[in-house]
Amino acid sequence: MTDWHKLALEKIAKQEELPEDKIRLSGPIEHDSIVNGDGLRAVLWTQGCPNHCPGCQNPETWDYCGGMVVPIDDVLKQLSELKGQTGLTFCGGEPFVQPKQCKIIADYVRKELGWDVWSFSGFTYEIIKEYGKEPWEFLKSLDAIIDGPFILKQRDLSLRFRGSKNQRLIKLEYGTGKILSIE
Ligand code: SF4
């Protein structure tokens, strides 16, 4: 594990100080999105990112004290009122710095709304698995992850749902985190 990853994981530990019944978001919940995964999707924009990728389109989401703290019950209510969505995607920011909160929301939309769940992450699948604990538990609640940092030199606008060639669309087996396919 590199120093860069150690720093990122220390940030994850820091973010766990947020009460589990609240989540820090960078903006309002989106809906009817067709650019953040298959189907018609709601999108949750999380706040706080340790990755600081040069060329990031959302640098305002990096600050751990930015955005707004929202009760998770309010998020669930808003999501349950949306019509016609087939899934939820976590974007950021870095969703995996708030893994407990994201897992609660992921479990709710799967069980109560019948949606599938995707997440972006600047961490790779392997780093999340190696770290274990809450980030791995959140990953196991997903159907797909788009992993890895955005690398400006590898930018490719032709990729589905991704910004740079190093990023992978990984379909997962729900409940185990096992890789089903990699694009
Ligand atoms: S991981 Fe995403 S939000 Fe974070 S710096 Fe990289 S591109 Fe921006």
Boltz pocket constraint, residues with backbone or C-beta under 6 A from the ligand:
constraints:
  - pocket:
      binder: B
      contacts: [[A, 49], [A, 50], [A, 51], [A, 52], [A, 53], [A, 56], [A, 57], [A, 58], [A, 59], [A, 61], [A, 92], [A, 93], [A, 94], [A, 121], [A, 122], [A, 148], [A, 149], [A, 150]]
      max_distance: 6.0
